[in-house]
Amino acid sequence: MTVLTTELPEGKCLYFASDFHLGAPDAASSAARERKLIRWLEHIRSDAAEVYLVGDIFDFWFEYKHVIPKGFTRLLGKLAELSDAGIRIHFFTGNHDMWMFDYFPTELGIELHREPIERIYNGKKWIIGHGDGLGPGDVQYKLLKKIFANPLCQWAFGWLHPNIGMWIAQQWSRKSRLHNLKKEEDHFLGEREYLLAYCKEVLQQRHVDFFIFGHRHLPLDIPLTAESRYVNLGEWIRFFTYARFKSGELELLKWES
């Protein structure tokens, strides 16, 4: 596999964020979070070479052939604006918004990724992805993901009227959030951190400087070796964290404005 190699222009940065879960838990709090996200995107536009939105940007998303979910107008407009300005934007599907198809690439000029990708920036090797389904365990979810990713399943859901389909999806998403609240999201789980285990497995086969994932919801910056790190981006419901690669240094930061 050929890995894309890029040298960032002088003074330009990479930015990474994930798990905004726009649409949850209600319209008012989602709108406030969306405005906060817009302020962050406007702040980084001056020095961003590429922006990675690493999954679960929406609490649910399904693209019908001629219909997309209602809302998120400010975010879509800002992404179009940044893309038109020449900033390369990467969008990863997560477990909450995996049913994305061609709207973002064709309408907004955004690159869509369904699986983790490998890149080389300024001589550093990266693996970037949402993180769901990686590492040991969680067999039930991995089976469920295969079902949801099945084209036949997507085709069948697409025949539901959008009012019915979105209602079902919102109920499912709500139950998923309640389930996740019981999984010790606020605590580092040591050897039970499945993404940490995944990173260690990869390092047994080849060197990677930076592993960037979302999904876990807990901001983490963990040295794996003297030259390798695992960064989990956290979420934007409580933590508002993001990562920046600038002048050869990767930092996990918090957006306060």
N, C-alpha and C positions, 0 to 999 in steps of 0.2 A: 504494500500500500504506500502510495506517495503522500507524504505529509506536506501540506502547504507551509512554506517558509516565508516570513514577512519581517522586514526591517521597518520599525516604526519611524516616521519622520521625527526629526529633532523637536523636542518640546511637546510631542503628542503622547497620549495615554490610552490605555485600555481600561474600560470600566465594565464591571460585572454586578448584576443584582438579580434577585429571584424572589418568588413566592410573595407577590403582592396580593394575590387572592381577591382581585377586584370583583365586586358584587357581593361580598360577604362582610360581615354577617347581616347587614342591612344597607339600604340605599344611602342613608345619610353618612354613616361612617365610611362607606366605600368611596363616596364622592370626596370626602375630606382627604382620604388617603390618596386618591387619584390626583388631587390638586398638589399634595405634597410631592408626589412622584413627578409631576410636571415641573415643579420648582427645581427638583434635582436634575432633571434632564436639561433644563435651560441653563443651569449652573455649569454643567460639564460640557456643554456644546462647544465652548471656546477651545478646549484642548483635547477633545475626544477624537481619536482616530477610528476606533471601533467600540461599539457598545454591545455587550452580551446580556440578553434577558433570558435567564436560565430556567424557565419553566414555572408553571402555576402562576402566570401573570394574571390570569382570570380564574375565578373560583369554578366557573364552568364556561365552556365554549363549544358550540357545535355549528359548523357551517352547512346550512342547507344549500341546495344548488343556486337558489336565488335570494337567500335570506341569511343574514348574520345576526348575532344577538344584539338586542337593544342596549344602548348606553355606551360608555367609554369613549365618547366623542372627543373629549379633550386629549386623552392619551393617543388616540388614533391620529388626530390632527398634528400633535407634536411629533410623533414618530415619522409621519409623512414629511414634515418640515425638516427634520434632521436628516432624513434619507435624501431629500432633494438637495440639501446643502452639502452632500458628499460624504456624510458620516456613514460608515458601514455598520449596519445593525444586524445582529444575529438573534434569532428567536427560537428557543427550544420548547418543544411541547413537553408538558409535565403530565402527571397523572390526573390533574383536574382539567386540563385543556388539550388533551391529546387529539381531539377531533377537529384539528385545524387542517385545512387543505390548501387552496391556492390563493385565498384572498390577500394575505399579507405579502406574499411574493409579487403578485401581479398588480395589486392596487397601491402598495406602499414601498415596493422595492426592497423588501426585507428578506434575508436568507433564513429559511426554515430548516431546523434540524430536529430529527426524531430520535436520534441516538447520540451518545457521546462522540465527540470529535477530537482528533489530535491535531495540534498546531505547533509550529515553532515560531516564536517571536523573539527577535533580538538574540538568537542563539539559545533560548530557553525552550525546553520541551513542555508542552501542556496537554492535559486531558481535561475537557470541559463537557459537562452534561448536567441534566437535571438530577440524576442519581437514583431515581426510582427503579427498583428491580435489580440493582447491582449488589454484589456481595452475597454472603451466605444467608440462608433462612428466608422468611417471608414468602413461603411457597404459595400460600393462598393468594396473595396479591399478584405474584408473578403469573399464575394461571389466569386470574381475572384480567390482567393487562393483555394477555394473548387473545382473550375473547374480545375485549374492547377494540383491539387493533385489527381484528378480523374484518376484511372488506364486506363480508356478508352481514355481519352485525351492524356495521356502519350504514349499509344500504337499507337494512330493515328499520333502523332508528330514523333514517331520513324520510321515511314514509309517514311518520307521525306528524300531525299538525304541530307547528312550532309552539303554540300555546301549551299543548299537552307535553311535547318533548322537553321544553324548558322547565315545566313544573316538575316532571319526573326527575330531571337532572338536578334541580335545586334541592329537592328532598334527599336525593342520594348524596349530594355534596355536603349537606348539613349533617347527615349521619356520619359521613367520613370524618368531618371536623371533630365531632363529639368523640368518635373513636380515638382519634389521634391525641386528644387532650389527655387520654388515659395512658399514653405511652411514654411518660416521663420526658416530654419534649424539652423541658427546662433544665435537664440534668445530663451531664456528660456520662456516658454509659461504659466507658473504658473498652474492654475487649468485646463488649456487645454492640459497639458502634459498627454497623455493617458496612458503611462506606469507608471507614478507616480500615477494616479488614480487606475490602476490595483494593484499596490503594497499596496495601502491603503485598497482596498477591501479585499485582502488576509489577511492583518493584523487584520481585523475585525473577522476573523475566526480562525487564529492561528498565533503563533509567528514565524517570520523568521528574522534571523540576517542580511543576505545580499541578496539583489536582484541584479543580474548581467545580464544586457541586452546590446544589440547592437541596430542596426536598426535606432535609432534616429539621429545618426551622430553628436550629440553635446555631448562632454564630460561633465558628470554631476556626482556629488557626493553629495547626498541630505540626511540629517538625517530625518528619518521618525518618530522615537521615540528615547528615550534615548539609546536603544539597537539595533536599526534597521536602515539600510541604503539602499538607492537605488543608484547604480552606473551604469551609462551608459558609455560604453567604447569609444564612439566617433568613428572617422574613420581615415584612413591612406592616405587620399588625401590631407588634410590640417593639421590635428592635430597630428597624429602619437602617439596616447595615448594608454595606456594599464594599466591593474591593476595587482597588485602583492599582494598575501597574504603571509606574512612572519612573523614568531614569533608571531602569533596571531593578527597581524595588517594588515588591508587592505588599500592599497594606490593606488591612480590613478596617474600614472606617464606619462612622455613624453619621447619617444625615439629620441635622438638628433643625433645619428651617421649615 
